[in-house]
Amino acid sequence: MADIQVKSFTYKTYLEGPDPVVETYADGTFVKKQVWSGVNFNMDSAKKFVASSTENFGVLGEGNIDFYKLAPPPPPPPTPEIVPPPAPAPPPPSLEVKKKGAWYLPKSRYRKPKSAAAGEFIIKATGEPYAGSYIETFKKKYYAGTSPEQLGEELEKIRQAGDFDLLGEAFGTLGPLLLSALKGGVVRKEPTGSEIAQGEIKRYFVQDIVTTKIVEVTKPVYVELKKKLPGKKFVEVPWNIKTPAEDVTVGAYLYKGAATRNREAIVALEKIMPGITTLVRDFAYLVPPTPLRQVNLPETLITTVNDPLVDLENYRKANFDTKE
């Protein structure tokens, strides 16, 4: 029995008397005729039954000689090979290229070697202080050494507290009065009478998020900078100025002095403004000296120490003056 593969089957339906008839054709060639006599089929259900069995299993030809069967679907076309894009061309070599332990640096790209003052530079990789000769490149980078052919470690310039350009280029847009106030460094002020009575003042700090540098400013400057410098960190810190600055132990009770309270406030602030503990180190700042013979204790308790010899002498004089 030959196996003939066809692309499609078609069907022709009609009635012979009361019986539905279905003729099957393979690619237009007659294959088989089926009469549904005595079976409860109409033409539509008979056609569906024939089509289902034919297309799923094939059909025998007339005289059961040829077996017609649908040809398998053609394989999908091969997926085109995805060719990755070419790698981008490497950037042109920088004018500062390290070659075999030495740096090539055209003379027009660096300044003459200078000598670093103490506290001016640190080694960028280790954070260790650096003293000695250095070279500044046209990119405002600093390297240890005296020869551009044999530059050493890259250096980082240490900025002073008053060098407030650390907070970013936005400072260039500030007015002269603000810039002048910023360049004053740590704010020095005399507490007002109400602040002294309260035993507390406010200190104001600003930090650049990118450089992490911190500066202290006055309240008016603080308020103005919050308007003009978005994206910075701003904090105001309660600062204790109540004497004594030192801790005092009275019996079993330890009274924390202003310096301890201020240190705890700054340490807690480190979580919000990292680096503040390296800027603020004088925790007795603006705390008046403790008066002699008097110690301020919690609330309004005051202890006065009297000299017993002075009291005795006063008593004798008082008795002498009353004698007749």
Secondary structure, 3 states (H helix, E strand, C coil): CEEEEECCEEEEEEEECCEEEEEEEECCEEEEEEECCCCCCCHHHHHHHHHHHHHHHCEECHHHCEEEEECCCCCCCCCCCCCCCCCCCCCCCCCCEEECCEEECCHHHECCCEEEEEEEEEECCCCCEEEEEEEEECCCCEEECCCHHHCCCEEEECCCCCCHHHHCHHHHHCCHHHHHHHCCCCCCCCCCHHHHHHCEEEEEEEEECCCCCEEEECHHHHHHHHHHCCCEEEEEEEEECCCCCCCEEECCEEECCHHHHHHHHHHHHCCCCCCHHHHCCCCCCCCCCCCCCEEECCCCCEEECCCHHHHHHHHHHHHHHCCC
